[in-house]
Amino acid sequence: MALLDGKNLAAEAAKRARFRVHHVGTKLNEAELHELEALAAKRKETQAELIRGLILHELARDAEGFRPSAEMTEITACRLLLTYLLRPVATGQPMTDKAFDEVVEEVKKHQARVARDRLRDRDALSIDGKGPLWWPVPVACDRSPHIVALAHAASSGTRGTSALER
C-alpha cells in the first residue's frame, strides 16, 4: 500500500480541514484590551476562546438571517392583538370566546414572522445597511390576510378561513 495514494491523500485532507490553523487578528487600544481581558476573566475563558466564540456566534447568527429579540417579538404580538381585537370593540360588535381564542392563536403562530419582517424592513431603511435609522421597535403592524379574516370573523361571530387554510 502506497503512502501517497489518492484515498490516503483525501482522508488526510479531510482530517486537516478540521484543524485550527488559520489566524484572524485585530488591534485594540488600551481601554478595549482591558474590557476584553475583563470579559474573558468574567467568563473564565482565555482571550482566544472568547474571541473564537464571538466569531462563531456572529457567523451562526448571520447564517440564520434576521432574528428579532424576544422583546420585539412580544411587542409585535401585542400590536397585532391590539390592531385586530380593538376594531370590533371600537365599533361595538360582539366577539365570541372562540373567535377571540382563534385570533390569539393566529397571532401566536405568526408573531415571529411578522417581527422578522419588521426587522428586515427597518434594516432596509438604514443609511449604511447595518442598522436602523432611529426607531427601536417596529413602525407598522402587519395586516396579514389570515389575521384580517379571523378578525373579521370574530366581529361577525363566525369563523372565517385564514389564508394559511386556503
N, C-alpha and C positions, 0 to 999 in steps of 0.2 A: 504494500500500500504506500503510495507516494505521499509525502508530507504536504505537498502543494497542489493536490488535485482540486478540481472545481468544487466538490462537495465540502471539503475542509475549508477552502477559502470563503465560501458563502457562510458557513457556520461561524467562522471566526469573525467575519464582518458583522454578522447579526449580533454576536456577543459584544463586540467593541462598540456598537451603536448605543448600548445601554450605559456605557461608561461615561462619567462626567469629566470630559477632557477639555471642554471649551470654556474660556474665561470671558466674563462680561464685567466691566468695571465702570466706575464713575468717580468723580471728585466731589468732596464735601468741604464746606467751610467748618471752622471750629464749632460753632453752635450746632450745625447739622450733625456733626460727628458725635457730639455729646448727647444729642437727642437719640441718635441711632444706638449708641452704647447703652443708654438708659433703657430704651425699649428692649434691646436684646437681653439685658440683665433682668428686666421685669418678666420677660417670657422664658427666662432660663435657657436661652439659645445662644449659640455663637453668632457673631455678625453675619458670617457666611450662610448659616442655616436660616437666619431671619430673612436675609436678602433673597435667597433662593425661594423660600416660601412665599414671599411677597410677589416675586416674579411669576411663579407658577399660579398663584391665586389670580393675578391680573390676566394671565393667559387664559385660564379657565373661564373667568368672568367675561372676557372678550369673546370667547367661543360660544358662550350661552346667548350672547346678544343682549338686548335691553332687558334689565331685570329691576323692576321697581322695588323700593323698600316696602317692608310690611306696613309701615305707616301710610305710605302713598296708596297702597292697595286698599287699605281700610277707609281712608278718606274718600277714595274713588267710589267704594261701595256705598258709603253714606250719601254721597252726592247722587248716585244713581237711585238709591231708595227715595231720597227726598224728591228728586225730579219726577219719578214715576208714581209715587204714592200721594204726593200733595195735590196733584191736579184733581183727582176725584174729591178730595176733602174740600178743596177750594171751590169747586163747583157744586158742592152739596150732594154728590152722588154717593150712595151707599156702597160699601165694599164688603164682600163676604170674607169670612176667615180663610176659607180655602183659596180664594183669589189672592188674598194678602200673602199667604204662605207660598203660593206659586211664584209671585213676583220676587219674594225674598230668595227663593231657591234659584231662580234665574239670575239674580244679581250675584249670588254666591258663585255660580258656575262661570260667570263672565267677568268678575271684578278684576282678576289678574290680567286678562287680555286687554281690557279697557285701560287699566293703569299702564300697561306696556305701550299701548297705542298713544296715550297721552305723553308718556316719557319720550317716545320716538318723535312725536310732533314737536314737543318742546325743544329737544336737542336739534331737530332740523332747523329751528328758527334761530339757533345761536349764531353769533358772529363768526366764530372760528370752527364750528362743528364739534367743539369739545365740551360744551356746556350751555346752560340756559342763559338767556339774555338777562332776566331779572326775577322771574317768578319761580317760587319753590314748589308749588303744587299745580296739579292740572288746572287748565283755564276753562275747560268746557266739559260738559257731561256728554257721554255717548248716547245717541238716540238710536240704538240698535233696533232693528225691526222686531226681533223676538221679544225684547223687553217692552217695546211700544205695544205690540199685540197683546201681551199679558196685562199691561196697564189698562189698555182699552177694555179687555175682557173683564178686568177687575171692576172697572167703573160700571160695566153693564151687568155684572153679576154672573157672566158666563165665562167658560174657559175657552180662550182662543188658541190657535196653534201657533207655536213660535216658528221663527224662521229656521231653527235647527230641526224642527219636526217635519218640515215640508220636504 
